[in-house]
Amino acid sequence: MNVADNHVQGHSSVTGVTTGSDVDTANTERTLALYRGAFLPDDSDASFAIAMRERLRAKFVHALGELGRQLESSGRYDDAIGWYLRGLEADAVIEPFHQGLMRCYAALDRRTEAIAAYRRLRQTLSVMLGLQPSATTERLYQSLRSSGQGGGASPQL
């Protein structure tokens, strides 16, 4: 199998990912690992490639978010962190991935890294979109800050 076939195989596999509460995490992880990035990136002006590229990217991002949440729910925080970081490589402005990182770092008692994730999000949104983090993210950040001052529980947003 050559590189082009492998690239297309990864994209076709992403379209078949099942998501939801009954997600098969091992199968989903294998499928998402096949994703090679943008579909036909050199054909940036071809309308058929643009539509397929966005459809595949959206499926990848959605499946990755579901997997991250499933891994968080089962206490596999380090694995979830890895997938959230991979999602941010695909799209740095997806706020739920940053929120997931913040929650996972907090659950692992890595508060400094959780706050750093918030700061990266704030910077990224500001520079790329001229926006501020959502109210949900701000609440999560405030929870992180207060948990460090008073020894509160891990953030659950």
Secondary structure, DSSP 8 states (H G I E B T S, - for coil): --HHHHHHHHHHHHHT---STT--HHHHHHHHHT--SSSSTT-TT-HHHHHHHHHHHHHHHHHHHHHHHHHHHTT-HHHHHHHHHHHHHH-TT-HHHHHHHHHHHHHTT-HHHHHHHHHHHHHHHHHHHS----HHHHHHHHHHHHHHHH-------
